[in-house]
Amino acid sequence: MVEYDIKKGWHKNIEGDLLGKMMKEVFGNVSQKGDSLVSSYGVLESITVKVLSKDKLEVVTASKDGKMADDEILDSKRKLNVFVEKATGFDAKARMKRAQAKAKGGDL
């Protein structure tokens, strides 16, 4: 489970059914399970996403069992990064900087 910060003012881009539409666009499928959205792609058997607040997004992934090709793993990771960037407004570099700052401040 990973919690991502959502960029200030970005929540309007994912509220209502917009997050589900975004997941369908990126992963090709999405379903509602309680207050979470669930999808799958490549080696990721499930990608469960839940908006915790206007500034927090929770993403839980589960990988398929068995042997997986490196290119399939990389493709799945890239797709997940594309989705997280669209959903949070932060690219991978910005997410890393924020995580490092939190770790330094003892917030992780």
HELIX and SHEET records of a PDB file:
HELIX    1   1 HIS A   11  ASN A   13  5                                   3    
HELIX    2   2 LEU A   18  PHE A   27  1                                  10    
HELIX    3   3 ASP A   70  THR A   88  1                                  19    
HELIX    4   4 ALA A   92  LYS A  104  1                                  13    
SHEET    1   A 5 VAL A   2  ASP A   5  0                                        
SHEET    2   A 5 LYS A  56  SER A  63 -1                                        
SHEET    3   A 5 LEU A  44  SER A  53 -1                                        
SHEET    4   A 5 SER A  36  TYR A  41 -1                                        
SHEET    5   A 5 SER A  31  LYS A  33 -1                                        
END                                                                             
